[in-house]
Amino acid sequence: MKKVIFPLLTSAILLIGCASEKGERTEKPPTLQYKVGSNDWSAVTSVSDNPDILEAYQFAVEHPDVLNYMPCYCGCYEEDGHTSNTNCFVEKVDNKMVTLDTMGFG
């Protein structure tokens, strides 16, 4: 009986280790950009057709002053350094080009 349990246990541990290694290798999310004032939200609609998600991104881009006062509670501060709810939707703004963060997709 002991001769059977040890190989089975070893195999299970190896399989779990291989599975978790694959889970750690994630592809980098696409860079999504929006030009302020263009009303071209194809960067968002190419990822999700959910109207609530589109509305959230539109609000975040147009009203960062509101979301800057709303803390994010999903733990993204520790992982991504987010300091407010704005950071979950807007990664950076350079002139009139907004790079969107993919965290807002859920």
Buried (B, 14 or more C-beta within 10 A) or exposed (E): EEEEEEEEEEEEEEEEEEEEEEEEEEEEEEEBBBEEEEEEBEBBBEBBEEEEBBEBBBEBBEEBEEBEEEEBEEEBBEEBEBEBBBBBBBBEBEEEEBBBBBBBBE
